[in-house]
Amino acid sequence: MPIKQRRVDGKPLSRNKGINVSIVVDGKTVENTSRKSNRKRSICFTTFMVPLLLTIVSFYLRYYELGANNTVVWDEAHFAKFGSFYNRHTFYHDVHPPLGKMLCGLSEWLVGYDPSQNPDYNFESGSEYPEQINYFGMRLFQICFSSLLAPISWLTCQSLNVNLPTSYLISLMICLESSFIVLGKFVLLDSFLFIFTATTFLCLAQVHRYRSTEGKSRKQSYWLALLGLSIGCVCSVKWVGLFVTAVVGIYTIIDLWVKFWDTNFSWLKYAKIWLKRIICLIVIPTSLYILFFRIHLDLLYLPGDGSGSMNTLFQANMASTDILAQPRYVQLNDEITLRSQGMNSNLLHSHQQVYPGGSNQHQITTYGFKDTNNIWRISNSRSGNKLTGFLKDGDEIRLSHLLTQGNLHSHEVPGHVSKNYREVSGYGSDEVGDSKDDWVVEIVSQLHSSNVTYAELNENDEQFEKHVHPVSTTFRLRHKVLGCYLGTTGKSYPTWGFQQGEVVCLDAPAINSIGSIFNTAANWNIETVEKTTFEADEDYGYPKSSFFKDFIQLQRSMAASNNALTPDPSKNDSIASSWWQWPLMLGAIRMSGWSPHVRKYYMFGNPFIIWFTTLCLPLYVATLAIIAFKWKHQTLSLDEYSLWKIFMTGIVPFLGYVFHYLPFIVMGRVTYFHHYMPALYFAIFMCGFSIDQITSSWNKFMRAAVFAFLYAVTIIFFVLFSPTCLGMVGVIENYRYINWLPAWQFSVYTPIGESAKQFIPFVKDNIGSIISKLWFSSSAP
């Protein structure tokens, strides 16, 4: 006879709809058939149908009129161009790692981009794409990535066991966030950055979901490996990926700490846990990051505009290199170029311009391009022995700039950017100068020829080790009077120095200390011998370039370039944004031309979403404070599951927000509206957590009303401001009804009260055409 299951308090289970009633037959529990069927349908809907619907809507919003603007939009001028370099195989330099740009290049290759058809086209901003370039297909590749952002956010919510109303709110906001849409339409890096940031959070949520199964199931191990792959990818698109990596690191530290106090603790088991995380979260991401650079260097084997940022050996080993055969020795009166091996690996340079302060003498910089201002003549020192024979270790020399005739000089004047070092300047002439023009050559290392026979015959003697050779000898130049070393800092001069690299005289203790073994800031080599009386040695083969050294050099060059992206007070960067403007929506960017004849895009957010997430920040802090207060005073009981859920749904998104937002407050680099967008992704999760906690004790009707209101307002604001991301057509004054703030510059500023009067008749007059265009217009060019 069937027996009803009873609750713990002894009362029978309710038969109300939605409450599970199970029966026991022959000692076995059998779930109610109708309830089981409903549960299957619910799982099918939340697991498959909702992500599918979110993907379809996201894809459509990005696909809408995708090909209507046939000009290079905003940073397509950079990243579509960088992508084309992979198809041209010409080397370039950029501040970001290569994965995102290689994917841009892949999109171009997939749609049949042939650089030989338009060899002179360089993706200038605002220029029309030639007919042979399928820009529509390139953009379509981007939206195949960016359309996944909303469904990934939904799957993340489900992995974190977030309730359905909150999951719908988070996913809807991410689906209808205008900035995610407009940045996902074009050939940019942001689509890849957003997706890999989101997959990292998703994988972390899944790792936590299967936390209790560690050692019993392979699911957590699989997700740990996927987490490592995702970290490797996000860091290989932009270094911003290190911020979400830091979130994973904090979770891992806390998780390992909790496991250490497990009642069933075992040193062997704990060691295995550590080993698994070292492999998955350190070895896999690092290996993947290095692998992408390996592919990057293998694809870019021809000299290009950026090859000057690399060391001389790398350039000498490129196909069709312009570093040809040279004499193996240098002597008095030879004209040479010198390349730094520091962070800013450029050529030693001078020009007619003088420093605006300090000595007011000729500027000395490093410069990434090859020109006649990089040429120096080896001359006799003012106070030392005269040069005899070939240049060697310990010789005292003077370097004279060929065009300005100034001598490479240093003195007690502080540097202009790095005040703690001494200024290096161009001073005097052959006739005018003093002992502070003199430098002592100190050889650091020698490299042997890649031609083994040549190396055995010509380089296994003392003469080879003592003398300075072009390309293969690394040396330093010590100032004879001051004892400091000619070096670079990796920083750049402001506008008066043309943003070229800073050159200073570095203190000897900093250069020669044990801790500076990897410090190459004072290392130099001769790159080319421009004029000499010796014949070139055609039998000599340049040493092979080391991938590891090239990889390190790329990281240094990227860091130096990032350091150079600082605001310039002498320039008015109208599209730059301060950190406090982002959460208030007080700045955005025109992404295309603003002519009435083109479809115009404005890098802009959904105002309700950004303002509401900003408003939720104090609510979030208050919510956590109330939970902590109640827990401390034992009016709220939290078991381990509840604590972990608060941590994953509340604390982890907060860490993601802070790590993606705080750096742009404290760092000195110039910032733009899109830099805030990864922080917005986590802010939306924080917003969902706050609303869920605040309304958790309300009655069902009030709670449902709040969520319904938020859904409706999110949709209404998106529809209202959709032209900014779907494209504005015709005269821009037509959109003044949504230009509510003076800081918004896509139309004419119109206060919200006046704009409402204009908007209602505009909708009535155009509702039919709006609907028909939205649903029936073609996106193909």
C-alpha positions in Angstrom: 0.0 0.0 0.0 1.4 3.4 -0.9 2.6 5.4 2.1 2.8 9.2 2.0 6.2 10.8 2.8 6.0 13.2 5.7 8.0 16.3 6.6 10.4 16.4 9.4 7.8 18.0 11.6 5.4 15.1 11.0 2.9 17.0 8.8 2.0 15.5 5.4 3.6 17.0 2.4 1.4 19.5 0.6 -0.3 18.5 -2.7 -0.2 22.0 -4.0 1.1 22.6 -7.5 4.9 22.9 -7.5 5.5 20.8 -4.3 7.1 17.5 -4.9 5.0 14.5 -3.5 6.7 11.2 -3.6 5.4 7.7 -2.8 7.0 4.5 -1.6 6.1 1.3 -3.3 7.8 -2.0 -2.1 10.3 0.0 -0.2 11.3 2.2 -3.1 10.7 5.9 -3.5 8.9 6.8 -6.7 8.7 10.4 -7.9 5.3 11.7 -8.9 5.1 11.2 -12.7 3.6 14.7 -13.5 6.2 16.4 -11.2 9.0 14.5 -12.9 7.7 15.5 -16.3 7.5 19.1 -15.3 11.0 19.0 -13.9 12.3 17.6 -17.2 10.6 20.4 -19.1 11.9 23.0 -16.7 15.5 21.7 -17.1 15.2 21.6 -20.8 13.9 25.2 -20.9 16.6 26.6 -18.6 19.4 24.6 -20.0 18.8 24.8 -23.7 15.9 27.1 -24.7 16.9 30.2 -22.7 20.6 30.2 -23.8 19.4 29.6 -27.4 16.9 32.5 -27.3 19.6 34.8 -25.8 22.0 33.8 -28.5 19.4 34.5 -31.2 18.5 37.9 -29.9 22.1 38.8 -29.3 23.1 37.7 -32.8 20.2 39.6 -34.4 21.0 42.9 -32.6 24.6 42.7 -33.7 23.8 41.5 -37.2 21.2 44.2 -37.9 22.4 46.4 -40.8 25.9 45.1 -40.2 27.1 46.0 -43.7 25.4 49.4 -43.9 28.5 51.4 -43.1 31.2 50.4 -45.5 33.9 52.6 -43.9 36.6 51.7 -41.4 34.9 52.2 -38.1 36.8 53.4 -35.1 39.6 51.0 -34.1 39.2 48.9 -37.1 41.9 51.2 -38.3 44.2 49.4 -35.9 42.9 45.9 -35.5 41.7 45.2 -39.0 45.1 46.5 -40.2 47.0 44.3 -37.7 45.0 41.4 -38.9 46.0 42.1 -42.4 49.7 42.0 -41.4 49.3 38.3 -40.6 48.1 37.8 -44.1 50.9 39.9 -45.5 53.4 38.3 -43.0 54.9 41.7 -42.2 56.0 42.4 -38.6 54.2 45.1 -36.6 54.4 46.3 -33.0 51.4 46.8 -30.6 50.7 47.2 -26.9 48.6 44.1 -26.7 49.4 40.4 -26.9 48.7 38.8 -30.3 45.7 36.4 -29.9 42.9 38.9 -30.6 44.7 40.3 -33.6 45.5 36.8 -34.9 41.8 36.1 -34.7 41.1 39.3 -36.7 43.6 38.1 -39.3 41.9 34.7 -39.3 38.5 36.4 -40.0 40.1 38.2 -43.0 41.7 34.9 -44.3 38.4 33.1 -44.0 36.5 35.6 -46.1 39.2 35.5 -48.8 41.2 38.7 -48.0 44.1 39.0 -50.5 46.6 41.7 -49.7 48.1 41.6 -53.2 44.8 43.0 -54.6 45.1 46.2 -52.5 48.8 46.4 -51.5 48.6 50.1 -50.7 45.3 49.9 -48.7 46.2 50.4 -45.0 42.8 50.6 -43.3 42.9 54.4 -42.6 40.1 55.5 -40.3 37.0 56.6 -42.1 38.2 55.3 -45.5 35.9 53.1 -47.6 36.7 49.5 -47.8 37.7 48.4 -51.3 35.3 46.2 -53.1 37.7 43.2 -52.9 37.7 43.3 -49.0 34.7 41.5 -47.5 34.4 43.7 -44.4 30.9 42.3 -43.8 32.3 38.7 -43.4 35.1 40.0 -41.1 32.4 41.7 -38.9 30.2 38.6 -39.0 33.1 36.6 -37.5 33.2 39.1 -34.6 29.5 38.8 -33.8 29.7 35.0 -33.8 31.9 35.5 -30.7 30.2 38.5 -29.1 26.7 37.0 -29.4 27.7 34.3 -26.9 28.2 36.8 -24.1 24.5 36.7 -22.9 24.1 32.9 -23.0 27.4 32.5 -21.1 26.2 34.8 -18.4 23.0 32.7 -18.1 25.0 29.5 -17.9 27.2 31.2 -15.2 24.1 32.1 -13.2 22.9 28.5 -13.4 26.3 27.2 -12.4 26.2 29.5 -9.3 22.6 28.3 -8.6 21.2 31.8 -8.9 17.4 31.8 -8.8 15.5 32.2 -12.1 14.2 35.8 -11.7 17.7 37.1 -10.9 19.2 35.0 -13.7 16.8 36.5 -16.2 17.6 40.0 -15.0 21.4 39.5 -15.3 21.2 37.9 -18.7 18.7 40.4 -20.0 20.9 43.3 -18.9 23.9 41.8 -20.6 21.9 41.0 -23.7 20.6 44.5 -24.0 23.7 46.4 -22.9 24.3 48.8 -25.8 28.1 49.0 -25.4 28.5 45.2 -25.6 26.4 45.3 -28.8 28.2 48.1 -30.6 31.7 46.9 -29.6 30.7 43.4 -30.8 29.8 44.5 -34.3 33.2 45.6 -35.6 36.7 44.2 -36.1 38.0 45.0 -32.6 39.6 43.1 -29.7 36.7 43.8 -27.3 34.5 40.8 -28.4 37.3 38.4 -27.7 38.2 40.1 -24.4 34.6 40.0 -23.2 34.0 36.4 -24.2 37.2 35.0 -22.6 36.5 37.1 -19.5 33.0 35.6 -19.3 34.2 32.0 -19.9 36.8 32.4 -17.2 34.1 33.4 -14.7 31.9 30.5 -16.0 34.7 27.9 -15.7 35.4 29.2 -12.2 31.7 28.8 -11.3 31.8 25.2 -12.6 35.0 24.4 -10.7 33.3 25.6 -7.6 30.1 23.7 -8.5 32.0 20.4 -8.5 34.2 21.3 -5.6 32.9 18.6 -3.3 33.5 15.9 -5.9 37.3 16.5 -6.1 39.0 13.2 -6.0 35.8 11.4 -6.7 34.9 12.7 -10.2 36.8 14.0 -13.1 34.4 16.8 -13.8 36.2 19.3 -11.6 39.5 18.4 -13.3 38.0 19.0 -16.7 36.7 22.4 -15.7 40.0 23.3 -14.0 41.8 22.6 -17.3 39.2 24.6 -19.2 39.7 27.4 -16.7 43.4 27.4 -17.4 42.8 27.5 -21.1 40.4 30.4 -20.7 42.9 32.3 -18.6 45.6 31.7 -21.2 43.2 33.1 -23.9 42.0 36.2 -22.1 45.6 37.2 -21.1 46.7 36.6 -24.7 44.1 39.1 -26.0 44.9 41.9 -23.6 46.8 42.2 -20.4 43.5 43.3 -18.8 43.0 39.5 -18.6 45.3 39.5 -15.6 42.5 41.2 -13.6 40.1 38.3 -13.9 43.1 36.0 -13.4 43.6 37.7 -10.1 40.0 36.8 -9.1 40.6 33.2 -9.9 43.8 33.4 -7.8 42.0 34.7 -4.7 39.3 32.0 -5.0 42.0 29.4 -5.3 43.9 30.6 -2.3 40.7 30.6 -0.2 39.7 27.2 -1.5 43.1 25.7 -0.7 43.0 27.3 2.8 39.6 25.7 3.5 40.7 22.3 2.2 43.7 22.5 4.6 41.3 22.5 7.6 39.2 19.6 6.2 38.4 17.0 8.8 39.6 14.3 6.4 42.9 16.1 5.6 45.6 14.0 4.0 49.0 15.4 3.0 49.1 13.2 -0.1 45.7 14.3 -1.1 46.5 17.9 -0.4 49.7 17.7 -2.5 47.7 16.3 -5.4 45.3 19.2 -5.1 48.2 21.7 -5.2 49.8 19.9 -8.2 46.5 19.9 -10.1 46.1 23.7 -9.7 49.8 24.4 -10.5 49.4 22.5 -13.8 45.9 23.8 -14.7 46.1 27.4 -13.5 49.8 28.2 -14.0 51.4 25.8 -16.5 48.5 25.6 -19.0 47.9 29.4 -19.2 51.6 30.2 -19.4 52.2 27.6 -22.1 49.3 28.8 -24.1 50.4 32.5 -23.8 53.9 31.6 -25.0 52.4 29.4 -27.8 50.5 32.3 -29.2 53.6 34.4 -29.3 55.4 31.5 -31.1 52.7 31.5 -33.7 52.8 35.3 -33.9 56.5 35.3 -34.6 56.3 32.5 -37.1 53.6 34.3 -39.1 55.3 37.6 -39.2 58.6 36.8 -40.8 59.0 39.8 -43.1 60.2 43.2 -42.0 57.5 45.8 -41.4 56.9 49.1 -39.6 57.2 47.4 -36.2 60.4 45.4 -36.7 62.4 48.4 -35.4 61.0 47.7 -32.0 62.8 44.3 -31.9 66.5 43.6 -31.3 69.0 43.5 -34.1 69.4 39.8 -34.1 65.7 39.2 -34.6 65.7 41.6 -37.5 68.8 40.0 -39.0 67.2 36.6 -39.0 64.0 37.8 -40.8 63.4 36.9 -44.4 64.3 39.8 -46.8 66.0 41.6 -43.9 67.5 45.0 -44.5 70.5 44.2 -42.2 72.9 43.0 -44.8 76.5 41.8 -44.7 78.9 44.2 -42.8 82.5 44.4 -41.8 83.3 42.4 -38.7 85.3 45.2 -37.0 84.8 48.9 -36.5 87.4 51.6 -36.2 88.0 55.4 -35.8 85.7 57.6 -38.0 83.3 54.7 -38.8 79.7 55.8 -38.9 77.4 53.5 -37.1 73.9 53.1 -35.6 73.4 51.9 -32.0 70.4 49.9 -30.7 69.4 49.7 -27.1 68.6 46.3 -25.5 66.5 47.7 -22.8 62.7 48.0 -22.5 62.6 50.6 -25.2 64.6 48.6 -27.8 65.0 51.4 -30.3 67.9 53.2 -32.0 70.0 55.9 -30.4 68.8 59.2 -31.9 69.2 62.9 -31.8 67.8 65.9 -33.7 67.9 69.6 -34.0 65.3 70.2 -31.2 66.6 71.0 -27.7 65.4 70.2 -24.3 62.8 72.7 -23.0 64.7 72.8 -19.7 67.8 71.5 -18.0 70.8 72.1 -20.2 68.7 73.3 -23.2 71.0 71.2 -25.3 70.1 68.8 -28.2 67.7 66.1 -27.3 69.0 62.5 -27.1 66.3 59.9 -27.5 65.6 56.4 -28.9 63.6 56.1 -32.1 61.9 53.0 -33.6 62.3 53.9 -37.2 65.5 54.1 -39.3 66.6 57.5 -40.6 69.8 59.6 -40.8 69.3 61.1 -37.4 70.3 57.7 -35.9 73.9 57.8 -37.3 76.9 58.4 -35.0 80.6 58.7 -35.8 83.2 57.1 -33.7 85.7 59.8 -32.7 88.7 60.1 -30.4 88.0 61.0 -26.8 88.9 64.4 -25.4 91.2 63.3 -22.6 92.1 59.6 -23.2 94.4 57.7 -25.5 93.9 58.0 -29.2 92.2 55.0 -30.9 94.5 52.6 -32.7 93.3 49.6 -34.6 89.9 48.2 -34.1 87.5 49.2 -31.3 87.9 47.0 -28.3 87.0 46.6 -24.6 88.3 49.4 -22.5 88.7 52.0 -25.3 87.7 55.6 -24.6 85.7 57.1 -27.4 83.5 60.1 -28.2 80.3 59.6 -30.3 79.5 62.6 -32.6 76.0 62.9 -34.1 76.4 63.1 -37.9 73.8 65.7 -38.6 73.8 68.0 -35.5 77.6 67.6 -35.0 76.8 67.4 -31.2 78.7 65.0 -29.0 77.0 62.4 -26.8 77.3 64.1 -23.5 76.2 63.7 -19.8 76.5 65.9 -16.8 74.9 66.5 -13.3 71.7 67.9 -14.7 68.7 65.7 -13.7 66.8 63.8 -16.4 63.6 65.3 -17.8 61.2 62.4 -17.1 63.2 60.2 -14.7 64.5 62.9 -12.4 66.7 60.5 -10.4 69.0 59.9 -13.3 71.3 62.3 -15.2 70.4 64.0 -18.4 72.1 62.8 -21.7 72.4 65.5 -24.3 74.0 66.5 -27.6 76.6 69.1 -26.9 79.3 71.1 -28.8 81.1 69.9 -31.9 84.4 68.4 -32.9 86.1 71.6 -31.8 83.9 72.5 -28.8 83.5 70.1 -25.9 85.0 68.8 -22.7 85.9 65.5 -20.9 82.2 64.8 -20.2 81.9 63.9 -23.9 84.0 60.7 -23.2 82.7 57.2 -22.8 84.5 53.9 -22.0 83.5 50.7 -23.9 82.8 47.7 -21.7 82.0 44.5 -23.5 79.2 42.4 -21.9 79.0 39.4 -24.2 79.9 38.0 -27.6 77.8 35.7 -29.9 79.3 33.4 -32.4 78.3 33.1 -36.0 75.6 30.7 -37.1 78.0 29.5 -39.7 79.9 26.8 -37.7 82.9 26.6 -40.0 83.3 30.4 -39.9 83.0 30.4 -36.1 85.6 27.7 -35.7 88.1 29.5 -38.0 87.6 33.1 -37.1 86.1 33.4 -33.6 88.0 31.0 -31.4 90.7 33.5 -30.4 91.4 36.2 -27.9 91.0 38.9 -30.6 87.4 38.0 -31.2 86.5 38.3 -27.5 88.2 41.6 -27.0 86.9 43.5 -30.0 83.5 45.1 -30.7 81.7 43.5 -33.6 78.5 44.8 -35.3 75.3 43.0 -34.3 77.0 40.2 -32.3 78.7 42.2 -29.5 76.7 43.5 -26.5 78.5 46.3 -24.7 78.0 49.2 -22.3 79.1 52.8 -22.5 80.4 54.1 -19.1 80.7 57.8 -18.7 84.4 58.5 -18.0 83.8 61.4 -15.5 80.6 60.5 -13.8 80.9 56.7 -13.8 77.2 56.3 -14.9 76.1 54.2 -17.9 74.3 55.3 -21.1 70.9 53.7 -20.8 67.1 53.8 -21.4 64.3 53.8 -18.9 61.4 52.5 -21.0 59.6 55.8 -20.5 58.8 58.3 -23.2 59.2 62.0 -23.5 56.1 64.2 -23.8 55.1 66.0 -26.9 58.2 68.2 -27.0 60.2 65.0 -27.3 57.8 63.6 -29.9 57.0 60.7 -27.5 60.4 59.1 -28.3 62.2 57.0 -25.7 64.0 58.6 -22.8 67.8 58.2 -22.7 69.6 58.9 -19.4 72.9 58.1 -17.6 72.1 55.3 -15.2 73.9 55.0 -11.8 76.6 52.2 -11.7 75.3 50.5 -8.5 71.9 49.9 -10.1 73.5 48.4 -13.2 76.2 46.2 -11.6 74.2 44.9 -8.6 73.4 41.2 -8.3 69.7 41.9 -8.5 70.1 43.5 -11.8 71.4 40.4 -13.7 68.4 40.6 -16.0 68.6 44.4 -16.3 69.6 45.2 -19.9 68.8 48.9 -19.7 72.5 49.9 -20.2 73.2 47.2 -22.9 73.8 48.3 -26.5 74.9 46.8 -29.8 76.0 48.2 -33.1 73.2 47.5 -35.6 74.7 48.8 -38.8 78.0 50.2 -40.1 76.8 53.0 -42.4 80.3 54.1 -43.6 83.7 52.5 -43.2 86.9 51.8 -45.2 86.5 48.0 -44.6 84.8 45.5 -47.0 81.8 43.6 -45.8 82.4 40.0 -44.7 80.1 38.0 -47.0 80.9 34.7 -45.4 79.7 35.7 -42.0 76.4 34.4 -40.9 74.5 36.3 -38.1 73.9 34.3 -34.9 70.5 32.7 -34.6 67.8 34.7 -32.8 66.6 33.0 -29.5 62.8 32.7 -29.3 63.0 33.1 -25.5 64.9 36.3 -25.8 62.6 37.6 -28.5 59.6 36.7 -26.3 61.1 38.6 -23.4 61.9 41.5 -25.6 58.3 41.6 -26.9 57.0 41.8 -23.3 59.4 44.6 -22.5 58.4 46.5 -25.7 54.7 46.1 -24.9 55.2 47.3 -21.3 57.2 50.3 -22.6 54.5 51.2 -25.1 51.8 50.8 -22.4 53.8 53.1 -20.2 53.9 55.7 -23.0 50.1 55.9 -23.2 49.9 58.7 -20.7 47.6 61.8 -20.9 49.4 64.7 -22.6 48.5 68.0 -20.9 49.4 69.9 -24.1 46.9 67.9 -26.2 43.1 68.0 -25.9 42.1 64.4 -26.2 38.3 64.9 -26.6 37.4 61.2 -26.6 39.4 60.3 -23.4 37.4 59.7 -20.2 38.3 60.1 -16.6 37.5 57.1 -14.3 34.7 59.0 -12.5 32.8 59.7 -15.8 32.2 56.0 -16.7 29.7 55.0 -14.0 27.9 58.3 -14.4 27.6 58.0 -18.2 29.3 61.4 -18.8 31.4 60.4 -21.7 31.3 58.3 -24.9 32.9 58.1 -28.3 31.7 58.8 -31.9 32.9 55.6 -33.7 32.4 56.7 -37.3 31.9 59.8 -39.5 28.9 62.0 -38.6 27.8 62.8 -42.1 24.0 62.5 -42.8 24.9 60.1 -45.6 26.5 57.3 -43.5 25.2 55.1 -40.7 26.5 56.4 -37.5 27.6 54.5 -34.4 28.1 55.9 -30.9 30.0 53.9 -28.2 27.4 54.3 -25.6 25.8 52.2 -22.9 22.2 51.5 -21.9 21.8 54.4 -19.5 19.5 52.6 -17.2 21.8 49.6 -16.8 24.9 51.7 -16.1 23.1 54.1 -13.8 21.3 51.3 -12.0 24.5 49.3 -11.5 26.2 52.4 -10.1 23.2 53.0 -7.8 23.4 49.3 -6.7 27.0 49.7 -5.5 26.0 51.3 -2.1 23.1 48.9 -1.9 25.5 46.0 -2.4 27.8 47.2 0.4 24.8 47.7 2.7 23.5 44.2 1.8 26.8 42.6 2.7 27.0 44.7 5.9 23.5 43.6 7.0 24.3 39.9 6.3 27.6 40.2 8.3 25.8 42.0 11.2 23.1 39.4 11.4 25.6 36.6 11.2 27.8 38.1 13.9 24.8 38.6 16.3 23.5 35.0 15.5 20.2 36.2 14.0 21.2 34.6 10.7 22.4 31.1 10.5 24.8 30.4 7.6 26.1 26.9 6.8 29.1 26.2 4.6 26.9 26.0 1.5 25.3 29.4 2.2 28.7 31.1 2.9 30.2 29.7 -0.3 27.1 30.9 -2.3 27.4 34.4 -0.9 31.1 34.4 -1.7 30.6 33.2 -5.3 27.5 35.2 -6.2 28.4 38.3 -4.2 32.1 38.6 -3.4 33.6 37.2 -6.5 31.7 39.6 -8.9 32.7 42.4 -6.5 36.4 41.4 -6.9 35.9 41.2 -10.6 34.4 44.7 -10.6 37.1 46.2 -8.4 40.0 44.5 -10.2 38.7 45.8 -13.6 37.9 49.3 -12.4 40.4 50.3 -9.7 43.5 50.0 -12.0 42.1 52.6 -14.3 41.8 54.9 -11.3 45.3 54.6 -10.1 47.2 54.0 -13.4 48.6 57.0 -15.3 47.7 55.8 -18.8 45.0 57.5 -20.9 41.7 55.8 -20.7 38.6 55.6 -22.9 34.9 54.5 -22.4 35.4 50.9 -23.5 38.1 50.2 -20.8 35.2 50.2 -18.3 33.2 47.5 -20.0 34.7 44.3 -18.5 34.0 45.9 -15.1 30.4 46.5 -16.1 30.0 42.7 -16.8 30.7 42.0 -13.1 28.8 45.0 -11.9 25.6 43.5 -13.5 26.2 40.3 -11.5 26.6 42.5 -8.3 23.4 44.3 -9.2 21.5 41.0 -9.5 22.9 39.8 -6.1 21.8 43.0 -4.4 18.3 43.0 -5.7 17.9 39.3 -4.9 19.0 39.8 -1.3 17.0 42.9 -0.8 13.8 41.3 -2.1 14.3 37.8 -0.6 12.1 38.5 2.4 9.3 40.3 0.5 6.1 38.6 -0.5 5.9 36.9 -3.9 3.8 39.6 -5.4 6.0 42.5 -4.4 9.1 40.6 -5.5 7.7 39.7 -8.8 6.6 43.3 -9.4 10.1 44.5 -8.7 11.7 42.1 -11.2 9.0 42.8 -13.8 9.6 46.5 -13.4 13.4 46.0 -13.9 12.8 43.8 -17.0 10.5 46.4 -18.5 12.7 49.4 -17.9 15.8 47.6 -19.2 13.9 46.8 -22.5 12.3 50.3 -22.7 15.7 52.0 -22.3 17.3 49.7 -24.9 14.6 50.5 -27.4 14.9 54.2 -26.7 18.6 54.3 -27.1 19.0 51.5 -29.7 20.0 53.9 -32.5 23.4 54.4 -30.8 24.3 50.8 -31.3 22.1 49.7 -34.2 23.1 52.8 -36.2 21.7 56.3 -36.7 20.7 57.4 -40.2 20.0 60.7 -41.8 20.2 64.1 -40.1 21.6 63.7 -36.6 19.1 66.3 -35.2 16.5 63.6 -35.5 18.0 62.0 -32.4 18.0 65.0 -30.2 15.1 63.5 -28.2 17.6 61.1 -26.5 20.6 63.5 -26.1 19.6 64.3 -22.5 23.0 65.4 -21.2 25.5 68.0 -22.5 28.3 65.3 -22.2 26.5 63.2 -24.8 27.5 64.3 -28.2 25.7 62.2 -30.7 23.1 64.9 -31.3 21.9 68.3 -30.0 21.6 68.5 -26.3 17.9 68.5 -25.3 16.8 68.3 -21.6 14.8 65.2 -20.9 11.5 67.2 -20.3 11.7 68.7 -23.7 12.9 65.5 -25.4 9.8 63.6 -24.1 7.5 66.0 -25.9 9.4 65.4 -29.2 9.7 61.7 -28.8 6.0 60.8 -28.5 4.9 62.4 -31.8 8.1 61.1 -33.5 7.2 57.5 -32.5 3.5 57.9 -33.6 4.6 59.2 -37.0 7.3 56.6 -37.6 6.2 53.5 -35.7 5.3 51.6 -38.9 8.6 52.3 -40.7 10.6 51.6 -37.5 9.0 48.1 -37.1 9.4 47.3 -40.8 13.0 48.3 -40.9 13.8 46.5 -37.7 12.4 43.2 -38.9 12.7 43.2 -42.6 15.8 45.1 -43.7 18.8 43.3 -45.0 22.1 43.4 -43.2 24.3 42.4 -46.2 26.1 45.1 -48.0 
